[in-house]
Amino acid sequence: MEKRRLGKTGHMSTVLAFGGAALWNATTAEAEAGIELAIEHGINHIDVAPSYGKAELRLGPWLEKHRRGIFLACKTNKRSKIEAWEDLKQSLERLRVDHFDLYQLHNVDDLETLYTVLGGEGALEAVLEAKQQGLLRYIGITGHRPFTHVEALKRFDFDTVLFPLNRVLAAHSNDYNDSTTLLKVVQQKDVGTIAIKAITKRPWEGNLHPYQTWYEPFDEQKEIDNSLWYTLSQGVTTCAMAGDLRLWPMLIDAAERFRPMSVQEQAEAIAQVMHYKPLFPRSSV
C-alpha cells in the first residue's frame, strides 16, 4: 500500500489509516480480526478517540505488545485544560501505551469552540504540557468545517488537520464544506492531512441503518473505488477507514489498486453523485 509523508511530522503514513470508530461496539474477536486485517495489509497509522465506544479498550491489549512501528493518533473533545488532561491520561491507560505520536483537539467546528480550546485554561494548554512531558510528539486538530481549520492554522502551528473530503461534498460545494482553501494552506505550511468520510454517500434516510456508520456509505466496490480514489487524488496524506469493519476489505482493495484520477475522471466521479444529499452542512446547521 502506498505511503505518504504526514507533513512536517515526517512520518510515512499508509494512504489508509485504521479508523478506531469501527471498533465502537466490536467484540474482542471482531476487534482482533480487524486489527489483523489492517496489519496484514501494512496499515501503520491508527486513529482512535475515547468517544469511540469500546475502541480504546479493544486496541489496548494489542498495542501493549505491538506499539513499535505504529503511528498512534488519539483525540480529546474536551474544551478545558483540566478535562483534556483527564481525557489524555485515561486514553494512555486504556490503550496501554506511554505516549501518543499525535494528539488532536477533536470536533472543533466553529470559531467560538476554537477560541475556547486555544485560550487561557483551554484544552491546548494541557496538550502542550503533555508534549513537554514526553506524552505526545505532535499536535493536530479535527472537525467538519474547513473554514475553522484555516483560522486555526493562523493561530497555532498544528502538525496535522483531520477533516471530511469526499466527492459528494465536492458536488455540493459551499462555504461550509469547501476544503479548497484549506488544502492550499496545509500545503504551504507543510501540515499533514487526514481525510475522513471518503466513502460517504448521503445522510441516512429512514430508520433502517445496515451499517454502524452515522452516514450511509457507498458499499459496492466500484463506488468505493471512485470515492476513495477521488479523495486520495486531492493530495491528502491518508484516509481513515469507515466506521464499520465490514467495509474494510473493499477499502483496502481499493487502496491497493489506487491510481491518481485525471482531472476529467475527477469531474466524472463528481457528476455521478450530484443527486445525493451532502452530509454537511447538516439540516440543524
ZADO-1210 file (C-alpha; in nm, 4 decimals, padded with zeros to 6 digits):
<atoms>
<atom x="00.0000" y="00.0000" z="00.0000" code="MET" pos="1"/>
<atom x="00.1276" y="00.3464" z="-00.0888" code="GLU" pos="2"/>
<atom x="00.2701" y="00.5631" z="00.1895" code="LYS" pos="3"/>
<atom x="00.2709" y="00.9413" z="00.2031" code="ARG" pos="4"/>
<atom x="00.4554" y="01.1887" z="00.4223" code="ARG" pos="5"/>
<atom x="00.2369" y="01.3237" z="00.7027" code="LEU" pos="6"/>
<atom x="00.3513" y="01.6821" z="00.6666" code="GLY" pos="7"/>
<atom x="00.6244" y="01.8097" z="00.8955" code="LYS" pos="8"/>
<atom x="00.5885" y="01.5083" z="01.1263" code="THR" pos="9"/>
<atom x="00.7905" y="01.3255" z="00.8627" code="GLY" pos="10"/>
<atom x="00.6010" y="01.0032" z="00.9249" code="HIS" pos="11"/>
<atom x="00.5249" y="00.7971" z="00.6160" code="MET" pos="12"/>
<atom x="00.1613" y="00.7002" z="00.6728" code="SER" pos="13"/>
<atom x="-00.0175" y="00.4435" z="00.4623" code="THR" pos="14"/>
<atom x="-00.2909" y="00.6001" z="00.2485" code="VAL" pos="15"/>
<atom x="-00.5432" y="00.4190" z="00.4655" code="LEU" pos="16"/>
<atom x="-00.5455" y="00.4734" z="00.8408" code="ALA" pos="17"/>
<atom x="-00.7018" y="00.2402" z="01.0948" code="PHE" pos="18"/>
<atom x="-01.0270" y="00.4134" z="01.1894" code="GLY" pos="19"/>
<atom x="-01.0848" y="00.3292" z="01.5542" code="GLY" pos="20"/>
<atom x="-01.4536" y="00.4175" z="01.5329" code="ALA" pos="21"/>
<atom x="-01.5094" y="00.0811" z="01.3636" code="ALA" pos="22"/>
<atom x="-01.4392" y="-00.0875" z="01.6986" code="LEU" pos="23"/>
<atom x="-01.7171" y="00.1082" z="01.8710" code="TRP" pos="24"/>
<atom x="-01.9260" y="-00.1969" z="01.9607" code="ASN" pos="25"/>
<atom x="-01.6856" y="-00.4648" z="01.8416" code="ALA" pos="26"/>
<atom x="-01.6418" y="-00.7863" z="02.0348" code="THR" pos="27"/>
<atom x="-01.2891" y="-00.8909" z="02.1253" code="THR" pos="28"/>
<atom x="-01.2875" y="-01.1386" z="01.8376" code="ALA" pos="29"/>
<atom x="-01.4157" y="-00.8815" z="01.5876" code="GLU" pos="30"/>
<atom x="-01.1587" y="-00.6280" z="01.7010" code="ALA" pos="31"/>
<atom x="-00.8745" y="-00.8796" z="01.6751" code="GLU" pos="32"/>
<atom x="-00.9851" y="-00.9734" z="01.3228" code="ALA" pos="33"/>
<atom x="-00.9995" y="-00.6068" z="01.2195" code="GLY" pos="34"/>
<atom x="-00.6558" y="-00.5344" z="01.3621" code="ILE" pos="35"/>
<atom x="-00.5102" y="-00.8436" z="01.1966" code="GLU" pos="36"/>
<atom x="-00.6592" y="-00.7437" z="00.8595" code="LEU" pos="37"/>
<atom x="-00.5169" y="-00.3923" z="00.8806" code="ALA" pos="38"/>
<atom x="-00.1694" y="-00.5023" z="00.9893" code="ILE" pos="39"/>
<atom x="-00.1612" y="-00.7799" z="00.7292" code="GLU" pos="40"/>
<atom x="-00.2011" y="-00.5112" z="00.4619" code="HIS" pos="41"/>
<atom x="00.0658" y="-00.2877" z="00.6102" code="GLY" pos="42"/>
<atom x="-00.1522" y="-00.0159" z="00.7629" code="ILE" pos="43"/>
<atom x="00.0694" y="00.1736" z="01.0068" code="ASN" pos="44"/>
<atom x="-00.1418" y="00.4688" z="01.1263" code="HIS" pos="45"/>
<atom x="-00.4092" y="00.4203" z="01.3944" code="ILE" pos="46"/>
<atom x="-00.6648" y="00.6900" z="01.4758" code="ASP" pos="47"/>
<atom x="-00.8773" y="00.6487" z="01.7875" code="VAL" pos="48"/>
<atom x="-01.0613" y="00.8540" z="02.0495" code="ALA" pos="49"/>
<atom x="-01.2149" y="00.7971" z="02.3948" code="PRO" pos="50"/>
<atom x="-01.5517" y="00.8883" z="02.2440" code="SER" pos="51"/>
<atom x="-01.5362" y="00.5824" z="02.0127" code="TYR" pos="52"/>
<atom x="-01.7147" y="00.3395" z="02.2426" code="GLY" pos="53"/>
<atom x="-01.5029" y="00.0332" z="02.3230" code="LYS" pos="54"/>
<atom x="-01.2283" y="00.1165" z="02.0726" code="ALA" pos="55"/>
<atom x="-00.9529" y="00.2083" z="02.3187" code="GLU" pos="56"/>
<atom x="-01.0226" y="-00.0959" z="02.5346" code="LEU" pos="57"/>
<atom x="-01.0121" y="-00.3249" z="02.2298" code="ARG" pos="58"/>
<atom x="-00.6889" y="-00.1762" z="02.0964" code="LEU" pos="59"/>
<atom x="-00.5077" y="-00.1678" z="02.4310" code="GLY" pos="60"/>
<atom x="-00.4102" y="-00.5347" z="02.4632" code="PRO" pos="61"/>
<atom x="-00.2729" y="-00.5392" z="02.1077" code="TRP" pos="62"/>
<atom x="-00.0844" y="-00.2086" z="02.1380" code="LEU" pos="63"/>
<atom x="00.0732" y="-00.3240" z="02.4629" code="GLU" pos="64"/>
<atom x="00.2572" y="-00.5884" z="02.2597" code="LYS" pos="65"/>
<atom x="00.2913" y="-00.4193" z="01.9207" code="HIS" pos="66"/>
<atom x="00.3385" y="-00.0465" z="01.9843" code="ARG" pos="67"/>
<atom x="00.6618" y="-00.0201" z="01.7874" code="ARG" pos="68"/>
<atom x="00.6160" y="00.0723" z="01.4214" code="GLY" pos="69"/>
<atom x="00.2656" y="00.2132" z="01.4727" code="ILE" pos="70"/>
<atom x="00.1858" y="00.5824" z="01.4405" code="PHE" pos="71"/>
<atom x="-00.0751" y="00.6242" z="01.7138" code="LEU" pos="72"/>
<atom x="-00.3142" y="00.9194" z="01.6999" code="ALA" pos="73"/>
<atom x="-00.5689" y="00.9968" z="01.9692" code="CYS" pos="74"/>
<atom x="-00.8074" y="01.2854" z="02.0388" code="LYS" pos="75"/>
<atom x="-00.9973" y="01.4795" z="02.3013" code="THR" pos="76"/>
<atom x="-01.3284" y="01.6580" z="02.2575" code="ASN" pos="77"/>
<atom x="-01.2892" y="01.8251" z="02.5965" code="LYS" pos="78"/>
<atom x="-01.2553" y="02.2032" z="02.5900" code="ARG" pos="79"/>
<atom x="-01.0906" y="02.2915" z="02.9215" code="SER" pos="80"/>
<atom x="-00.7352" y="02.2240" z="03.0329" code="LYS" pos="81"/>
<atom x="-00.8410" y="02.0158" z="03.3320" code="ILE" pos="82"/>
<atom x="-01.0821" y="01.7949" z="03.1357" code="GLU" pos="83"/>
<atom x="-00.8394" y="01.7486" z="02.8467" code="ALA" pos="84"/>
<atom x="-00.5662" y="01.6332" z="03.0873" code="TRP" pos="85"/>
<atom x="-00.8040" y="01.3774" z="03.2357" code="GLU" pos="86"/>
<atom x="-00.9023" y="01.2563" z="02.8895" code="ASP" pos="87"/>
<atom x="-00.5423" y="01.2223" z="02.7775" code="LEU" pos="88"/>
<atom x="-00.4286" y="01.0266" z="03.0832" code="LYS" pos="89"/>
<atom x="-00.7292" y="00.7964" z="03.0651" code="GLN" pos="90"/>
<atom x="-00.6582" y="00.7216" z="02.6984" code="SER" pos="91"/>
<atom x="-00.2959" y="00.6364" z="02.7752" code="LEU" pos="92"/>
<atom x="-00.4150" y="00.3902" z="03.0400" code="GLU" pos="93"/>
<atom x="-00.6821" y="00.2306" z="02.8224" code="ARG" pos="94"/>
<atom x="-00.4517" y="00.1987" z="02.5237" code="LEU" pos="95"/>
<atom x="-00.1704" y="00.0667" z="02.7480" code="ARG" pos="96"/>
<atom x="00.0927" y="00.2981" z="02.5973" code="VAL" pos="97"/>
<atom x="00.3296" y="00.5580" z="02.7395" code="ASP" pos="98"/>
<atom x="00.2896" y="00.8194" z="02.4666" code="HIS" pos="99"/>
<atom x="00.0951" y="00.9240" z="02.1569" code="PHE" pos="100"/>
<atom x="00.2566" y="01.0125" z="01.8272" code="ASP" pos="101"/>
<atom x="-00.0256" y="01.2562" z="01.7576" code="LEU" pos="102"/>
<atom x="-00.2832" y="01.4094" z="01.9903" code="TYR" pos="103"/>
<atom x="-00.5693" y="01.6095" z="01.8399" code="GLN" pos="104"/>
<atom x="-00.8223" y="01.8680" z="01.9548" code="LEU" pos="105"/>
<atom x="-01.1378" y="01.6955" z="01.8345" code="HIS" pos="106"/>
<atom x="-01.4551" y="01.8245" z="01.6678" code="ASN" pos="107"/>
<atom x="-01.3549" y="02.1902" z="01.6609" code="VAL" pos="108"/>
<atom x="-01.6239" y="02.3084" z="01.4204" code="ASP" pos="109"/>
<atom x="-01.6803" y="02.6753" z="01.4985" code="ASP" pos="110"/>
<atom x="-01.4804" y="02.9801" z="01.5958" code="LEU" pos="111"/>
<atom x="-01.6237" y="03.0015" z="01.9460" code="GLU" pos="112"/>
<atom x="-01.5016" y="02.6497" z="02.0216" code="THR" pos="113"/>
<atom x="-01.1677" y="02.7237" z="01.8580" code="LEU" pos="114"/>
<atom x="-01.1131" y="03.0327" z="02.0734" code="TYR" pos="115"/>
<atom x="-01.2061" y="02.8329" z="02.3840" code="THR" pos="116"/>
<atom x="-00.9624" y="02.5452" z="02.3251" code="VAL" pos="117"/>
<atom x="-00.6806" y="02.7829" z="02.2279" code="LEU" pos="118"/>
<atom x="-00.7494" y="03.0316" z="02.5067" code="GLY" pos="119"/>
<atom x="-00.6453" y="03.0556" z="02.8697" code="GLY" pos="120"/>
<atom x="-00.7077" y="02.7306" z="03.0611" code="GLU" pos="121"/>
<atom x="-00.8206" y="02.5763" z="02.7328" code="GLY" pos="122"/>
<atom x="-00.7502" y="02.2218" z="02.6136" code="ALA" pos="123"/>
<atom x="-00.4406" y="02.3239" z="02.4190" code="LEU" pos="124"/>
<atom x="-00.2624" y="02.4172" z="02.7409" code="GLU" pos="125"/>
<atom x="-00.2967" y="02.0580" z="02.8628" code="ALA" pos="126"/>
<atom x="-00.1751" y="01.9208" z="02.5299" code="VAL" pos="127"/>
<atom x="00.1305" y="02.1481" z="02.5317" code="LEU" pos="128"/>
<atom x="00.2168" y="02.0446" z="02.8884" code="GLU" pos="129"/>
<atom x="00.1781" y="01.6786" z="02.7906" code="ALA" pos="130"/>
<atom x="00.4148" y="01.7328" z="02.4982" code="LYS" pos="131"/>
<atom x="00.6736" y="01.8879" z="02.7303" code="GLN" pos="132"/>
<atom x="00.6458" y="01.5777" z="02.9489" code="GLN" pos="133"/>
<atom x="00.7028" y="01.3434" z="02.6542" code="GLY" pos="134"/>
<atom x="00.3487" y="01.2068" z="02.6481" code="LEU" pos="135"/>
<atom x="00.2945" y="01.3081" z="02.2857" code="LEU" pos="136"/>
<atom x="00.5017" y="01.4149" z="01.9870" code="ARG" pos="137"/>
<atom x="00.2732" y="01.6117" z="01.7545" code="TYR" pos="138"/>
<atom x="-00.0435" y="01.8186" z="01.7871" code="ILE" pos="139"/>
<atom x="-00.3395" y="01.8169" z="01.5487" code="GLY" pos="140"/>
<atom x="-00.6922" y="01.9480" z="01.5128" code="ILE" pos="141"/>
<atom x="-01.0043" y="01.7798" z="01.3766" code="THR" pos="142"/>
<atom x="-01.3519" y="01.8841" z="01.2721" code="GLY" pos="143"/>
<atom x="-01.6021" y="01.9073" z="00.9910" code="HIS" pos="144"/>
<atom x="-01.5733" y="02.2682" z="00.8800" code="ARG" pos="145"/>
<atom x="-01.2577" y="02.3526" z="00.6803" code="PRO" pos="146"/>
<atom x="-01.3014" y="02.7282" z="00.7341" code="PHE" pos="147"/>
<atom x="-01.2460" y="02.6794" z="01.1067" code="THR" pos="148"/>
<atom x="-00.9246" y="02.4890" z="01.0406" code="HIS" pos="149"/>
<atom x="-00.7944" y="02.7643" z="00.8158" code="VAL" pos="150"/>
<atom x="-00.8416" y="03.0063" z="01.1044" code="GLU" pos="151"/>
<atom x="-00.6895" y="02.7567" z="01.3493" code="ALA" pos="152"/>
<atom x="-00.3709" y="02.7373" z="01.1425" code="LEU" pos="153"/>
<atom x="-00.3372" y="03.1158" z="01.1631" code="LYS" pos="154"/>
<atom x="-00.3425" y="03.0960" z="01.5413" code="ARG" pos="155"/>
<atom x="-00.1348" y="02.7853" z="01.6153" code="PHE" pos="156"/>
<atom x="00.1211" y="02.5771" z="01.4276" code="ASP" pos="157"/>
<atom x="-00.0715" y="02.2491" z="01.4200" code="PHE" pos="158"/>
<atom x="00.1102" y="01.9490" z="01.2740" code="ASP" pos="159"/>
<atom x="-00.1982" y="01.7833" z="01.1249" code="THR" pos="160"/>
<atom x="-00.5587" y="01.8523" z="01.0290" code="VAL" pos="161"/>
<atom x="-00.8357" y="01.5925" z="01.0043" code="LEU" pos="162"/>
<atom x="-01.1486" y="01.6815" z="00.8041" code="PHE" pos="163"/>
<atom x="-01.4130" y="01.5319" z="00.5685" code="PRO" pos="164"/>
<atom x="-01.3334" y="01.5200" z="00.1996" code="LEU" pos="165"/>
<atom x="-01.5437" y="01.3286" z="-00.0495" code="ASN" pos="166"/>
<atom x="-01.6924" y="01.3599" z="-00.3962" code="ARG" pos="167"/>
<atom x="-02.0494" y="01.4237" z="-00.2766" code="VAL" pos="168"/>
<atom x="-01.9311" y="01.7285" z="-00.0828" code="LEU" pos="169"/>
<atom x="-01.7414" y="01.8383" z="-00.3933" code="ALA" pos="170"/>
<atom x="-02.0638" y="01.8086" z="-00.5936" code="ALA" pos="171"/>
<atom x="-02.2371" y="02.0453" z="-00.3499" code="HIS" pos="172"/>
<atom x="-01.9515" y="02.2755" z="-00.2539" code="SER" pos="173"/>
<atom x="-02.0398" y="02.5736" z="-00.0345" code="ASN" pos="174"/>
<atom x="-01.8814" y="02.7961" z="00.2299" code="ASP" pos="175"/>
<atom x="-01.9429" y="02.5325" z="00.4982" code="TYR" pos="176"/>
<atom x="-01.7884" y="02.2242" z="00.3411" code="ASN" pos="177"/>
<atom x="-01.5445" y="02.3504" z="00.0768" code="ASP" pos="178"/>
<atom x="-01.1891" y="02.2377" z="00.1528" code="SER" pos="179"/>
<atom x="-01.0142" y="02.4106" z="-00.1408" code="THR" pos="180"/>
<atom x="-00.8615" y="02.6902" z="00.0672" code="THR" pos="181"/>
<atom x="-00.7633" y="02.4545" z="00.3475" code="LEU" pos="182"/>
<atom x="-00.5814" y="02.2245" z="00.1049" code="LEU" pos="183"/>
<atom x="-00.3777" y="02.5204" z="-00.0194" code="LYS" pos="184"/>
<atom x="-00.2935" y="02.6374" z="00.3330" code="VAL" pos="185"/>
<atom x="-00.1817" y="02.2950" z="00.4561" code="VAL" pos="186"/>
<atom x="00.0450" y="02.2582" z="00.1559" code="GLN" pos="187"/>
<atom x="00.2045" y="02.5964" z="00.2246" code="GLN" pos="188"/>
<atom x="00.2529" y="02.5168" z="00.5937" code="LYS" pos="189"/>
<atom x="00.3532" y="02.1509" z="00.5419" code="ASP" pos="190"/>
<atom x="00.0654" y="02.0250" z="00.7579" code="VAL" pos="191"/>
<atom x="-00.0284" y="01.6566" z="00.7445" code="GLY" pos="192"/>
<atom x="-00.3823" y="01.5848" z="00.6242" code="THR" pos="193"/>
<atom x="-00.6129" y="01.3064" z="00.7379" code="ILE" pos="194"/>
<atom x="-00.9338" y="01.2748" z="00.5380" code="ALA" pos="195"/>
<atom x="-01.2484" y="01.1245" z="00.6852" code="ILE" pos="196"/>
<atom x="-01.5778" y="01.0100" z="00.5354" code="LYS" pos="197"/>
<atom x="-01.4280" y="00.9437" z="00.1937" code="ALA" pos="198"/>
<atom x="-01.6955" y="00.6878" z="00.1032" code="ILE" pos="199"/>
<atom x="-01.9947" y="00.8831" z="00.2346" code="THR" pos="200"/>
<atom x="-02.2976" y="00.8649" z="00.0075" code="LYS" pos="201"/>
<atom x="-02.5546" y="01.0721" z="00.1997" code="ARG" pos="202"/>
<atom x="-02.7221" y="01.1087" z="00.5409" code="PRO" pos="203"/>
<atom x="-02.9224" y="00.8042" z="00.6432" code="TRP" pos="204"/>
<atom x="-03.2783" y="00.8043" z="00.5160" code="GLU" pos="205"/>
<atom x="-03.5416" y="00.6251" z="00.7219" code="GLY" pos="206"/>
<atom x="-03.4857" y="00.4049" z="01.0254" code="ASN" pos="207"/>
<atom x="-03.3055" y="00.1126" z="00.8631" code="LEU" pos="208"/>
<atom x="-02.9280" y="00.1538" z="00.9045" code="HIS" pos="209"/>
<atom x="-02.7476" y="-00.1648" z="00.7928" code="PRO" pos="210"/>
<atom x="-02.4050" y="-00.0219" z="00.8810" code="TYR" pos="211"/>
<atom x="-02.2892" y="00.1354" z="01.2071" code="GLN" pos="212"/>
<atom x="-02.1554" y="00.4405" z="01.0240" code="THR" pos="213"/>
<atom x="-02.3560" y="00.7531" z="01.1115" code="TRP" pos="214"/>
<atom x="-02.3984" y="00.8215" z="00.7396" code="TYR" pos="215"/>
<atom x="-02.4985" y="00.5930" z="00.4535" code="GLU" pos="216"/>
<atom x="-02.1783" y="00.4715" z="00.2869" code="PRO" pos="217"/>
<atom x="-02.1123" y="00.3571" z="-00.0654" code="PHE" pos="218"/>
<atom x="-02.0881" y="-00.0192" z="-00.0319" code="ASP" pos="219"/>
<atom x="-02.0146" y="-00.1542" z="-00.3794" code="GLU" pos="220"/>
<atom x="-01.6543" y="-00.1954" z="-00.4921" code="GLN" pos="221"/>
<atom x="-01.6741" y="00.0313" z="-00.7959" code="LYS" pos="222"/>
<atom x="-01.8371" y="00.3097" z="-00.5941" code="GLU" pos="223"/>
<atom x="-01.5791" y="00.2722" z="-00.3190" code="ILE" pos="224"/>
<atom x="-01.3006" y="00.2794" z="-00.5771" code="ASP" pos="225"/>
<atom x="-01.4270" y="00.6042" z="-00.7262" code="ASN" pos="226"/>
<atom x="-01.4857" y="00.7613" z="-00.3851" code="SER" pos="227"/>
<atom x="-01.1538" y="00.6693" z="-00.2258" code="LEU" pos="228"/>
<atom x="-00.9550" y="00.7438" z="-00.5406" code="TRP" pos="229"/>
<atom x="-01.1192" y="01.0852" z="-00.5702" code="TYR" pos="230"/>
<atom x="-01.0232" y="01.1747" z="-00.2125" code="THR" pos="231"/>
<atom x="-00.6681" y="01.0453" z="-00.2454" code="LEU" pos="232"/>
<atom x="-00.6319" y="01.2401" z="-00.5708" code="SER" pos="233"/>
<atom x="-00.6739" y="01.5657" z="-00.3745" code="GLN" pos="234"/>
<atom x="-00.3286" y="01.5268" z="-00.2207" code="GLY" pos="235"/>
<atom x="-00.4262" y="01.4263" z="00.1330" code="VAL" pos="236"/>
<atom x="-00.1846" y="01.2090" z="00.3278" code="THR" pos="237"/>
<atom x="-00.4203" y="00.9371" z="00.4456" code="THR" pos="238"/>
<atom x="-00.7885" y="00.8446" z="00.4734" code="CYS" pos="239"/>
<atom x="-00.9333" y="00.6992" z="00.7919" code="ALA" pos="240"/>
<atom x="-01.1250" y="00.3818" z="00.7176" code="MET" pos="241"/>
<atom x="-01.5019" y="00.3838" z="00.7641" code="ALA" pos="242"/>
<atom x="-01.6651" y="00.3057" z="01.0965" code="GLY" pos="243"/>
<atom x="-01.7809" y="-00.0450" z="01.0034" code="ASP" pos="244"/>
<atom x="-01.5392" y="-00.3375" z="00.9773" code="LEU" pos="245"/>
<atom x="-01.7475" y="-00.4983" z="00.7005" code="ARG" pos="246"/>
<atom x="-01.6447" y="-00.2191" z="00.4645" code="LEU" pos="247"/>
<atom x="-01.2722" y="-00.2536" z="00.5310" code="TRP" pos="248"/>
<atom x="-01.1901" y="-00.5326" z="00.2806" code="PRO" pos="249"/>
<atom x="-01.3293" y="-00.3243" z="-00.0067" code="MET" pos="250"/>
<atom x="-01.1489" y="-00.0116" z="00.1155" code="LEU" pos="251"/>
<atom x="-00.8199" y="-00.1983" z="00.1384" code="ILE" pos="252"/>
<atom x="-00.8734" y="-00.3489" z="-00.2066" code="ASP" pos="253"/>
<atom x="-00.9382" y="-00.0016" z="-00.3497" code="ALA" pos="254"/>
<atom x="-00.6336" y="00.1471" z="-00.1750" code="ALA" pos="255"/>
<atom x="-00.4004" y="-00.1224" z="-00.3005" code="GLU" pos="256"/>
<atom x="-00.5164" y="-00.0592" z="-00.6577" code="ARG" pos="257"/>
<atom x="-00.5127" y="00.3188" z="-00.6259" code="PHE" pos="258"/>
<atom x="-00.4028" y="00.5332" z="-00.9152" code="ARG" pos="259"/>
<atom x="-00.4409" y="00.9119" z="-00.9252" code="PRO" pos="260"/>
<atom x="-00.7502" y="01.0287" z="-01.1115" code="MET" pos="261"/>
<atom x="-00.7125" y="01.2687" z="-01.4011" code="SER" pos="262"/>
<atom x="-00.8983" y="01.5999" z="-01.3889" code="VAL" pos="263"/>
<atom x="-01.1585" y="01.4558" z="-01.6262" code="GLN" pos="264"/>
<atom x="-01.2020" y="01.1407" z="-01.4170" code="GLU" pos="265"/>
<atom x="-01.2495" y="01.3502" z="-01.1050" code="GLN" pos="266"/>
<atom x="-01.5150" y="01.5589" z="-01.2789" code="ALA" pos="267"/>
<atom x="-01.6939" y="01.2408" z="-01.3890" code="GLU" pos="268"/>
<atom x="-01.6783" y="01.0968" z="-01.0361" code="ALA" pos="269"/>
<atom x="-01.8381" y="01.4153" z="-00.9018" code="ILE" pos="270"/>
<atom x="-02.1062" y="01.4224" z="-01.1726" code="ALA" pos="271"/>
<atom x="-02.2095" y="01.0667" z="-01.0818" code="GLN" pos="272"/>
<atom x="-02.3145" y="01.1729" z="-00.7308" code="VAL" pos="273"/>
<atom x="-02.4820" y="01.5089" z="-00.7921" code="MET" pos="274"/>
<atom x="-02.8216" y="01.3626" z="-00.6968" code="HIS" pos="275"/>
<atom x="-02.7139" y="01.2676" z="-00.3425" code="TYR" pos="276"/>
<atom x="-02.7704" y="01.4990" z="-00.0482" code="LYS" pos="277"/>
<atom x="-02.4374" y="01.6019" z="00.1124" code="PRO" pos="278"/>
<atom x="-02.3654" y="01.5139" z="00.4721" code="LEU" pos="279"/>
<atom x="-02.2563" y="01.8692" z="00.5556" code="PHE" pos="280"/>
<atom x="-02.3903" y="02.1124" z="00.6430" code="PRO" pos="281"/>
<atom x="-02.6429" y="01.9140" z="00.8423" code="ARG" pos="282"/>
<atom x="-03.0021" y="02.0271" z="00.8476" code="SER" pos="283"/>
<atom x="-02.9654" y="02.1584" z="01.2025" code="SER" pos="284"/>
<atom x="-02.6912" y="02.3990" z="01.0973" code="VAL" pos="285"/>
</atoms>
